[in-house]
Amino acid sequence: MSIRIGKISYWHVHAWDYTKQAQEHDDTDIVAVWDEDPVRGQKAAEKLQVPFYESLDDMLAQKDIDAVIVDAPTNKHREVMVAAAKAGKHIFTEKVIAPTLAETNEIVSEAEKQGVKLTVSLPRLNDGYTLAVQDVLKQGLLGKITYVRVRLAHGGAIAGWLPDHFYNLEQCGGGALIDLGCHPMYLTRLFLGEEITGVSASFGYVTGKEVEDNAVATLQTASGAIGVVEAGFANSHSPFTIEVHGTEGSLLFGTPDEKLLMKTNRSGEANPSWEEIPVFAHRESAFHQWVGHIQNDTTADDNIAMAVELTRLMEAANRSVAEARVIKLEELRP
């Protein structure tokens, strides 16, 4: 039986990517559209040849709609997802869950209360290089991890291909960090493998937009290990880069080739050299995992835990810039 999906907004740049995933999946169909921008929503509905609803409540009231995909403005996530959960609709959403931890907790709590399946798009958790890095760390080949750096940037703000509303502070809750920086943020947290105790951040405004187009966040831990998260909208040729360093070795990816390289004292060599580590095959996408949770009555516990922590770290980074201080994570309870 096909899962019938209502599409909540085409605001996000990846909205059509998720539509395509739904269209290509054997067990899902897009059957309705609502958008806070009626002109954009009507156009999308006509393209998909499905009904457009001017009222979100009306779309959510349809008994033959099982689930929703959320690509609404970030500041509307709490409003639309709480409404969807109360209507009993399963939810797949673009990151972040919400701009603040309080809003995120409300969404997650309502989803749990109503028994709907919530999954957040954190795609790089399922990529082969991430799985390969985790395997190296699981084997302890780098010793104790002391430093992690992940960078992701593009030139959207200088090349002009990002939509104007991606520079709207109210709608987005930030700029390069809360959008593109989500990916290096959750990967840095994952590879550090321990709780974050403090966050400090610095934003740059190269193109003079309302939101930052250049960002760095530093994650502190009780052990002394440091995580560095970098993101930008004003970089023409910046490769996606991962560095993981430990007491007995180092691991590099994307400097600049998409190869995973490792040097470790555990090789037994007096002067070890860099060796290439095979990258794993990708795991199934978050969207496919969400469909599986709906079909099998399971929950995306790891995905949701990481997504909640992501919002917590993002809120801390934004507060760090606003208050010009290190934000202690104990100030933001999960």
C-alpha positions as semicolon CSV with decimal commas, in nm:
position;residue;x (nm);y (nm);z (nm)
1;M;0,000;0,000;0,000
2;S;0,145;0,335;-0,106
3;I;0,223;0,604;0,153
4;R;0,038;0,918;0,041
5;I;0,237;1,233;0,111
6;G;0,138;1,598;0,140
7;K;0,419;1,838;0,057
8;I;0,460;2,125;0,304
9;S;0,623;2,414;0,115
10;Y;0,875;2,451;-0,166
11;W;1,073;2,719;0,019
12;H;1,391;2,516;0,064
13;V;1,641;2,465;-0,220
14;H;1,621;2,087;-0,169
15;A;1,240;2,070;-0,182
16;W;1,233;1,930;-0,533
17;D;1,509;1,681;-0,446
18;Y;1,286;1,529;-0,179
19;T;0,991;1,538;-0,417
20;K;1,199;1,338;-0,663
21;Q;1,289;1,085;-0,394
22;A;0,921;1,040;-0,317
23;Q;0,836;1,003;-0,684
24;E;1,110;0,746;-0,739
25;H;1,029;0,535;-0,432
26;D;0,799;0,244;-0,511
27;D;0,597;0,293;-0,192
28;T;0,538;0,670;-0,182
29;D;0,336;0,926;-0,379
30;I;0,307;1,304;-0,354
31;V;-0,070;1,367;-0,354
32;A;-0,109;1,726;-0,230
33;V;0,076;2,055;-0,181
34;W;0,051;2,340;0,067
35;D;0,285;2,639;0,061
36;E;0,299;2,958;0,266
37;D;0,355;3,123;-0,074
38;P;0,033;3,042;-0,266
39;V;0,177;3,135;-0,605
40;R;0,476;2,904;-0,561
41;G;0,258;2,630;-0,414
42;Q;-0,001;2,647;-0,692
43;K;0,274;2,631;-0,953
44;A;0,428;2,324;-0,784
45;A;0,090;2,152;-0,755
46;E;0,017;2,212;-1,122
47;K;0,356;2,068;-1,216
48;L;0,284;1,760;-1,002
49;Q;-0,079;1,743;-1,115
50;V;-0,206;1,724;-0,757
51;P;-0,440;1,947;-0,551
52;F;-0,310;2,266;-0,393
53;Y;-0,446;2,357;-0,050
54;E;-0,452;2,722;0,054
55;S;-0,500;2,609;0,415
56;L;-0,251;2,377;0,583
57;D;-0,522;2,263;0,825
58;D;-0,739;2,159;0,530
59;M;-0,459;1,952;0,380
60;L;-0,377;1,790;0,714
61;A;-0,745;1,708;0,764
62;Q;-0,747;1,480;0,459
63;K;-0,782;1,124;0,587
64;D;-0,614;0,977;0,278
65;I;-0,289;1,168;0,343
66;D;-0,056;0,958;0,557
67;A;0,255;1,174;0,586
68;V;0,421;1,504;0,503
69;I;0,757;1,625;0,375
70;V;0,853;1,959;0,532
71;D;1,057;2,216;0,341
72;A;0,903;2,527;0,495
73;P;1,103;2,825;0,625
74;T;1,297;2,724;0,934
75;N;1,104;2,965;1,157
76;K;0,779;2,787;1,060
77;H;0,901;2,436;1,143
78;R;0,750;2,426;1,492
79;E;0,415;2,552;1,369
80;V;0,378;2,315;1,073
81;M;0,527;2,004;1,233
82;V;0,331;2,026;1,557
83;A;0,017;2,066;1,345
84;A;0,116;1,768;1,128
85;A;0,187;1,551;1,431
86;K;-0,146;1,643;1,593
87;A;-0,315;1,543;1,267
88;G;-0,144;1,203;1,287
89;K;0,081;1,255;0,983
90;H;0,430;1,102;0,970
91;I;0,698;1,368;0,916
92;F;1,014;1,383;0,706
93;T;1,186;1,720;0,742
94;E;1,476;1,921;0,616
95;K;1,730;2,010;0,885
96;V;1,736;2,177;1,131
97;I;1,431;2,050;1,318
98;A;1,383;2,406;1,449
99;P;1,597;2,711;1,531
100;T;1,590;2,654;1,908
101;L;1,610;2,357;2,140
102;A;1,280;2,451;2,305
103;E;1,094;2,440;1,973
104;T;1,271;2,118;1,875
105;N;1,175;1,949;2,202
106;E;0,813;2,052;2,144
107;I;0,812;1,897;1,796
108;V;0,977;1,574;1,906
109;S;0,749;1,545;2,208
110;E;0,435;1,591;1,998
111;A;0,553;1,335;1,743
112;E;0,615;1,083;2,020
113;K;0,280;1,162;2,183
114;Q;0,090;1,108;1,859
115;G;0,291;0,802;1,755
116;V;0,398;0,946;1,422
117;K;0,730;0,861;1,261
118;L;0,970;1,156;1,251
119;T;1,294;1,149;1,052
120;V;1,530;1,439;0,978
121;S;1,737;1,473;0,663
122;L;2,098;1,444;0,783
123;P;2,228;1,293;0,458
124;R;2,601;1,285;0,523
125;L;2,552;1,044;0,813
126;N;2,473;0,784;0,546
127;D;2,760;0,860;0,307
128;G;3,035;0,607;0,255
129;Y;3,319;0,828;0,379
130;T;3,135;0,885;0,708
131;L;3,084;0,513;0,756
132;A;3,451;0,447;0,675
133;V;3,570;0,712;0,922
134;Q;3,348;0,560;1,191
135;D;3,498;0,218;1,120
136;V;3,853;0,354;1,163
137;L;3,753;0,517;1,491
138;K;3,581;0,203;1,613
139;Q;3,905;0,010;1,559
140;G;4,097;0,268;1,765
141;L;4,354;0,319;1,488
142;L;4,400;0,687;1,568
143;G;4,425;0,643;1,945
144;K;4,246;0,901;2,158
145;I;4,080;1,164;1,937
146;T;4,213;1,511;2,010
147;Y;4,102;1,726;1,714
148;V;3,831;1,711;1,448
149;R;3,777;1,962;1,170
150;V;3,506;1,945;0,903
151;R;3,457;2,213;0,637
152;L;3,177;2,256;0,383
153;A;3,142;2,568;0,173
154;H;3,030;2,691;-0,167
155;G;3,011;3,019;-0,358
156;G;2,635;3,066;-0,363
157;A;2,644;3,419;-0,220
158;I;2,906;3,544;-0,464
159;A;2,776;3,355;-0,768
160;G;2,415;3,455;-0,700
161;W;2,248;3,115;-0,731
162;L;2,109;3,089;-0,378
163;P;1,751;3,222;-0,351
164;D;1,719;3,563;-0,188
165;H;1,515;3,424;0,102
166;F;1,818;3,219;0,213
167;Y;1,959;3,550;0,338
168;N;1,648;3,632;0,544
169;L;1,747;3,615;0,909
170;E;1,389;3,581;1,036
171;Q;1,301;3,292;0,805
172;C;1,632;3,105;0,825
173;G;1,747;3,168;1,180
174;G;2,095;3,236;1,048
175;G;2,306;3,198;0,738
176;A;2,588;2,971;0,629
177;L;2,622;2,793;0,963
178;I;2,260;2,691;1,025
179;D;2,216;2,594;0,660
180;L;2,531;2,445;0,510
181;G;2,711;2,423;0,843
182;C;2,464;2,167;0,976
183;H;2,654;1,894;0,794
184;P;3,001;1,965;0,935
185;M;2,841;2,030;1,274
186;Y;2,682;1,687;1,311
187;L;2,983;1,513;1,157
188;T;3,226;1,689;1,391
189;R;3,012;1,594;1,688
190;L;2,994;1,235;1,563
191;F;3,368;1,196;1,510
192;L;3,461;1,356;1,843
193;G;3,261;1,081;2,009
194;E;3,206;1,265;2,335
195;E;2,979;1,526;2,490
196;I;3,032;1,890;2,398
197;T;3,081;2,118;2,698
198;G;3,107;2,458;2,529
199;V;3,062;2,630;2,194
200;S;3,217;2,949;2,060
201;A;3,157;3,090;1,712
202;S;3,261;3,367;1,480
203;F;3,065;3,497;1,178
204;G;3,180;3,694;0,876
205;Y;2,969;3,901;0,635
206;V;3,177;3,905;0,317
207;T;2,891;3,997;0,082
208;G;2,711;4,225;0,327
209;K;2,400;4,010;0,358
210;E;2,168;4,012;0,659
211;V;2,303;3,670;0,759
212;E;2,659;3,542;0,781
213;D;2,822;3,396;0,470
214;N;3,139;3,286;0,650
215;A;3,134;3,095;0,979
216;V;3,347;2,900;1,221
217;A;3,227;2,726;1,537
218;T;3,458;2,565;1,792
219;L;3,334;2,278;2,005
220;Q;3,494;2,215;2,345
221;T;3,500;1,888;2,539
222;A;3,589;1,788;2,894
223;S;3,880;1,576;2,769
224;G;4,044;1,869;2,591
225;A;3,958;1,748;2,242
226;I;3,849;2,026;2,006
227;G;3,608;2,026;1,715
228;V;3,616;2,291;1,443
229;V;3,314;2,344;1,219
230;E;3,355;2,561;0,909
231;A;3,092;2,676;0,659
232;G;3,062;2,945;0,394
233;F;2,859;3,085;0,106
234;A;3,147;3,292;-0,034
235;N;3,406;3,034;-0,139
236;S;3,460;2,946;-0,504
237;H;3,671;2,631;-0,482
238;S;3,661;2,506;-0,124
239;P;3,657;2,124;-0,108
240;F;3,449;1,935;0,145
241;T;3,713;1,841;0,399
242;I;3,738;1,610;0,700
243;E;4,033;1,593;0,940
244;V;4,044;1,363;1,241
245;H;4,357;1,361;1,455
246;G;4,442;1,145;1,754
247;T;4,727;1,047;1,980
248;E;4,835;0,768;1,745
249;G;4,733;0,879;1,399
250;S;4,551;1,110;1,161
251;L;4,285;1,074;0,895
252;L;4,214;1,307;0,601
253;F;3,937;1,324;0,342
254;G;3,893;1,574;0,060
255;T;4,229;1,751;0,063
256;P;4,137;1,806;-0,216
257;D;4,055;1,467;-0,371
258;E;3,771;1,256;-0,238
259;K;4,007;0,996;-0,097
260;L;4,033;0,876;0,261
261;L;4,394;0,880;0,381
262;M;4,529;0,758;0,713
263;K;4,862;0,758;0,892
264;T;4,883;0,560;1,214
265;N;5,150;0,447;1,459
266;R;4,961;0,120;1,488
267;S;5,094;0,010;1,151
268;G;5,408;-0,106;1,329
269;E;5,633;0,099;1,100
270;A;5,896;0,328;1,246
271;N;5,801;0,603;1,001
272;P;5,448;0,525;0,880
273;S;5,331;0,668;0,549
274;W;4,990;0,780;0,437
275;E;4,772;0,494;0,317
276;E;4,444;0,512;0,131
277;I;4,148;0,357;0,312
278;P;3,858;0,224;0,103
279;V;3,541;0,430;0,129
280;F;3,230;0,230;0,212
281;A;2,918;0,211;-0,001
282;H;2,647;0,459;0,094
283;R;2,381;0,349;0,340
284;E;2,018;0,395;0,236
285;S;1,903;0,756;0,243
286;A;1,723;0,917;0,535
287;F;1,409;0,929;0,320
288;H;1,422;0,554;0,258
289;Q;1,485;0,497;0,629
290;W;1,178;0,708;0,710
291;V;0,959;0,501;0,479
292;G;1,094;0,187;0,646
293;H;1,007;0,322;0,991
294;I;0,650;0,388;0,876
295;Q;0,615;0,043;0,722
296;N;0,780;-0,148;1,007
297;D;0,651;0,060;1,301
298;T;1,003;0,146;1,417
299;T;1,152;0,478;1,528
300;A;1,453;0,676;1,408
301;D;1,608;0,705;1,754
302;D;1,969;0,772;1,650
303;N;1,863;1,015;1,377
304;I;1,640;1,214;1,611
305;A;1,900;1,220;1,890
306;M;2,159;1,359;1,649
307;A;1,910;1,612;1,508
308;V;1,819;1,736;1,857
309;E;2,188;1,772;1,943
310;L;2,241;1,956;1,614
311;T;1,983;2,220;1,707
312;R;2,137;2,248;2,053
313;L;2,481;2,315;1,906
314;M;2,343;2,557;1,646
315;E;2,155;2,756;1,907
316;A;2,471;2,769;2,118
317;A;2,677;2,893;1,821
318;N;2,426;3,167;1,739
319;R;2,412;3,274;2,104
320;S;2,792;3,276;2,118
321;V;2,807;3,531;1,838
322;A;2,520;3,738;1,978
323;E;2,662;3,742;2,333
324;A;3,033;3,740;2,242
325;R;3,116;3,455;2,478
326;V;3,157;3,081;2,504
327;I;2,818;2,918;2,558
328;K;2,831;2,635;2,808
329;L;2,614;2,347;2,687
330;E;2,474;2,298;3,037
331;E;2,282;2,620;2,967
332;L;2,088;2,436;2,695
333;R;1,943;2,121;2,843
334;P;1,853;1,845;2,594
